[in-house]
C-alpha cells in the first residue's frame, strides 16, 4: 500500500507519527511532502527521523519518502539522519527501483502543479 500525504494533511504531530507507526507495523509505503520547507516542517522531519531511528521493530516492507522543494533548507544533521535510514535499508533492487519511480512521479506532479523544483530524500 502506498500513501501520499502533504504535511498540511495532518492536524497534529501526534497524528503524523501515528500514521508513520501504522506504516512501520503494516509494511506500507508512505510519502510525505514538506512543501514549502519551513522551520516547523524541519522540526516535523526531525521528529519523524528520530522516531523511526529509535524504533526497534519495523516491518521489512516499510518505506518512507520525505519530499521537499529546497534541500538547502534542510540542516546537515537532518540530512545525515536521512542517510542513516538509507544505509540501514536492505531493500532488494527491484523494489528499490519501483520505489524510485514512485518518488519521481510525486516530484513530477509537484513540479507540474507549479510548486517549483523539488528534491527527494529518503
N, C-alpha and C positions, 0 to 999 in steps of 0.2 A: 504494500500500500504506500503510495506517495502522496504526501500532503504538502501543499504550498501555502504559506501564510505570509502576511505582512506583519511587522511588529505592531502596527496600528490595529490589527485584528484582536489583540489581547487587551483585556481591561485591566489586568494586573500582572505583575511579575510572577505571582503565585500561579495564575492560570497558564502562563507561558511555560513555567517549569513543570507543571502537571502534564502538559502535552508532550514535553520532552521526555518525561518519565514514562508516559504511556508508550512512546516510540521505543525507548530503550528496553521496555519489557516485552513488547509485541514484535519487535524487529521491523517496524515500519521505517519508511524513508521520510524525512522532514526537511523542507527547505524554508528558511525564514529570511525574509527580505528586510533589510535595515536601510531604507532609502527615504530621506537623506540620512547620512550618518550624523547623529547629534551626540552630545555628551551623554544624554540619557540612553541612547542606543548603544554606545560603547559600554556603559555600565551593564546594560542587559546582556550584551555579548559576553562580557567578563563573567557575569553570573551563570550563564549557560555553560561556558567552558569550565569554570570551576566545578559546577555541579556534575558535569559529565566526567571530568578527570578524577573526581573523588568517588565516583560510583564503582562499586566492586563487581557487580554483575550487570552486564549489558548483553542483550540478545545479539548473536553473531551477525544477524542481518540488518541491524540498526545502522542507518546512515543519516548524517546531519550536514546540511549545507547552510552556510551563513552568507547571504548575498548582500554586498554593499556597493555603493556607487562611487566611493572615493577611498581607495586603500591608503592614501596618505593621511587620512583622518583616523586611521586605526593605530593606536600606540604599539610600539615594538613588542612590549610584553604580551599584549593581547595576541598579536600575530604569532609569537613564539608558542603560545598555548594552542593555537590552531594547528601549528606544525606538530606539536606533541600528539595531538589527536590523530593526525595523519600518519605519523610514524608508528603508532600502535595498531594501525589498521592492517589486518592480514587478509584483506578482501581479494577475491580471485579476479584475474584480469578482465574476464568477460563482463562481470558485474560492474567492475570499476569503469570500463568503457561506457556501459549503458548509463551509469550514474553521471559521467561527464557530459553525455549527450543531453540528459535531463537538465543538468545545471546550465548548459549552454543555451538551451531553449528558454529557460527562465530569464537569463541575461538578455537574450534577444528580444523577448517580449517587453522587458522594461525599456530597452533602447528604442524599440518601435513606438512605445507609448509616449516617447518624448521626455523620458526621465533622465536622459543623458547616458554617458558611458558608465558601464558597470564593471566591477571586478569581482571575482568569486574567490572565496576562501572556504575551505572545509575544515 
